[in-house]
Amino acid sequence: MMTSFATLTIGQAPRSDIMPLLMAHLPAGSVTHVGLLDGLSTEQIEQRYAPAEGDAVLVTRLLDGSQVKLAAPRVERGLQEKIDVLEALGCMTILLLCTGEFNHLHANNALLLEPDRIIPPLISSIIGQHRAGIVVPVESQVVEQANKWRKLAKAPCFAVASPYLSDDQTLTEAAMRLAEQGAEVVVLDCIGFNRHHEDVLKKHLNIPVVLSNVLMAKLAAELVV
């Protein structure tokens, strides 16, 4: 049965890597979990969502734990179709589990919570004139996300580490490079990062580490009825 609150991932649901984090804030019986790639084979995912040259790239996790790269424009079209279906089934709040930037997603009646519209201004209001270091999962997103973070008082620095592929050392080295560039807070800006990643970095850094998905889950919890 469809609940009034749903999470929508660009991968496959449920997201076992971040479910403990989400369920620490969202009541299990009141939330439905939906994925853009639910029920699709690897071949079908490749056919429908593989990036072409010049496409902005998003990454996500499949049920088997593997990482897959997707074309952002195709993902946006697929997400809109899912949003329309969720609304038709009576869902009134939809939490998008992707921190990528989308331009045209909309809901007619439901509250649509988009991290790319919420996290950057929230971080900006928290850190003020301090510099943020942003960790993204793939190299191409360093350029692609510049627009997303344009309203920060100081231009952020970026490093690359995937929550799905990188080991703890790779992540730590990426974050430490941010600190060396003057970052005063590190933002793990991919839904796939979890408490383990945060704990690893806190052992090596003397600056705050922020999980985008924790911020979204805490905000969304206020809307569960």
N, C-alpha and C positions, 0 to 999 in steps of 0.2 A: 504494500500500500504506500502511495506517495505521501510523504510528510510535507508540512508547509515550508520546511527548510531543507535545502539541498546543497551539497558541494559538487562542483563541476571541475574535474581535472582534464587537462589536454591529453593525458595518458589513459591508463586503464584503472578502474576502481574495483575494490577499495585500495588505496595507497598504503600498503602495510608499512612502508618506511616512515610515514608521517602520521599514521593513524593514532599512535599513542599521544603524540603532541596535540593533535586536534581534539581528541576525546578528553584530554585534560581540561578542556574548556567548553566543549559542546556535548550535550547529553545524547548518549548513543541512540536511545529510542526515538529521538525527535528529529533525526537527521538521515536523509537519503544520500547515498554517494553514487555519483554518475561519472563515467569517463567518456571522452570523445572517441577513444579507440576500443571501447568495450566490444567484445565479440569479434574483433577483426584479427585476421591472421597477419603474419609478418609480410606476406606478399600483398595483401590488401592494403595494409598501412603504407607500404612502399608505393603502390599504385596511386593511392588517393592523396598522400600527404608528403611525398618525398620532395625536398627543396630542389628547385631549378636554379640555374646560375643567376645570381642577382637577387634571389629571394632572401628576405630576413629569415633567420633560422631560430627556431625554438627547440628545446630539448625536454624530454620527459622520460618517464620510467614505465616499463611494461610490467605485467604481473610476475614475469619470471625474473625481474630485477634488472633486466638489460636496459641500456639507454638507447633512445631513438631520436634522430633529428627530424624535424618537421618544418614545412614551409609555413611561415607565419600567415600569409594571405589565405592559404587553404584552411589553416586551423581556424582563423577568424570566421570564415564562412560556415565551417562545421559547428563551431561553438554557437553561432546564432541559431542554427537549426535545433540544437539541443536545448537552448534557452526557450525557444518557441514551444517545444514539446513539454518542457517542465512547467511552463506557465499554463499550457492547456490542461495539464494534469492537476492543477491547483496549487502549485508551489508558489509561495509568496516571498521567499527570500532565497537568493542564489549566491553562494560564495564561490567565486572563480579561484581555482587553485592553480594559478599561473601568474608569475610576476612580469611576463612579457607585456609589451605595449600594444594595445589594440585601439583602433580609431572609431569603429562604427558599431560596436556591440550595444544592444539596447534591450530593455524589457518594457512591455506595455503597462503592466500593473505591478509586477514583482519588484522588490528591491534587488538590484544587481550590484554586488560588491566586487569591484575590480581593483586588485592590488596596485596596478600601474597608476591609477588615479588617486589612490589613498596613501600609499607608502611614501612616495617622494615628498609631498607637502608635509606629511607627518614628521618625517625625518628632518626636514628643513626647519620646522618649528621647534624641534627638540634641540638641534645642535647649533642653530643660529650661525655665528661667524666661524665656527669650528669646521675643520675639513673632514669629509667622509671618505672612507675607502670602501669601494664596492667590489664584491667578489661575484663574478658571473661565470656560468658553466662552460661557455665556448668563446673562442677568441673573437669571432665576428661580432659578438654582442658588445664588445668594448666600444666600437663605433656606433652600432645601432642604438645603444642606450644613452648616448650623449644627450639626445633630445629629452629623454625621460627625466633626467636629473638636472635639466638646465636652470631650474629655479633655485637651486641651492646657492647660498650666498657666496660660497667658494666652490670653484670647479672641483669635482671629486677626482680621485685617482682610482684606477681599475686594476684588478688582477683576475687571473683565470684559474678556476679549479672546479671540477664537476663533482657534485654530490654523489653521482652515480658511478664515476670512473676513478676519481682521484683518491689516493690513499691519504692517511693523516699527515704524512710528511709533506706531500705536495700541497695540501691545503694550508698547512702551517707556514711553509715557505712563501706561498702567495700572500698570506695575510701579513707576514713580517715585512715583505717588500712594500706593502701599503703603509705600514708604520714608518718605515724608513723614508717614505716620500712625504711624511707629515700627516698621515691620517690620524685623527683623534678619536674615531669610532669606526669600527668595521661592520658593514652591513652585508650579511649573507643573503644575496638577492636572487634566490631560486627556491621554489617551493620544496624542492627535494632536500634541502639542508635541514638537519634536525638537531636535537639536544646533544647528541654525541659530538657533532661538528663544533657546536658552541663550546662544549666542555674542553675539547682538544685545544682550541685556540686560547681559551682563558688560562691554560697552563703556561702559555708562552708569551702572551701579550699583557701589557699593563694598561690597555685601553678597552672600553666597552665593546662587546660583540652583540649585534642585534640580528635576530632571526625575523625575516619579513613575515613568514607564515605564523609565527607566534603573535605578532601584532595584529594580523588579520583575524586569527582565531579569537583573540580576546575581544576585539571589536564586534565580531559576528555573534559572539555568545550573548551579547546584550539584546540581540534581535530574535533569539529563539523563544518561541511561545508554546 
